[in-house]
């Protein structure tokens, strides 16, 4: 609690926004005003009003409902990607640090190669190789970001 009292207002505001987005993502399925996929052609391209807070799109779908549903998908994919990256980094870095020798050197050279490429371009390339879809995007992002975590875990293991 002392952290919230002593930190700058911008940090507190960022944490409040993140907590609000997480709350929306976790609870939005129970209070969405409209089905995000429901097509209602007579209601297409409506401006914001009391019924449709952000208006409707070209197919008559409520933009507010779609935004809330997308928040859930976005947060879920970020959490899955983070879990996969941390697992890869922990296993690879921990193994390299414990085994040491040539395995450690080879692993760190591969990690160096991954870290030399821009991660966004590497992720796009991997999605092109793996194919489209949310699962492949999560795998591609995880495979292009593991090296930093592996180096950090390796350093911690060696220091023990």
C-alpha positions, 0 to 999 in steps of 0.5 A: 500500500505504501507504493501507491502513496509514495509513487508518482501520479502517472504510475498510479494512473497507469496501474488503475487503467491496467486494473480497469482493463483487466476487470473489464476483460474478466467480467465483460461477457456478463454485462455486454449490452449487445452480442458483438457478432450480431448483425443488424443491418437496419441499425448500421452506421448509427452515431453514438446515442443512449442505446449504442454508446460508441455507435454501430459499424457498417454491419450494425454491430454495436462498437462498444460490445465489440470493444469489450469482447476484444479486450478479453481476447487481447488480454488473454492472448497477452497473458498466454504469450507472456506465460509461454515466453517466461516458461521458455526463458526459464527452461532454456536459461536455467538449463544453460546455467546449470549444465554450463560448458559448451551447452551454455556457450551454444545456447547463449550464441543462439540467444545472441542471434535471436537478440540481433534481429528486431523482434517485430520483424522476426515475429512477422517472419515466423507468422509467415512461416507458421501460418495465420491464426491467434495461436501461431501469432502467440507462438511466433511472439514467444519464440522471438522474445525468449532470449532476453529472459533466458539470458537473465535466468542464466545469469541468476543461476550462475550467480547462485 
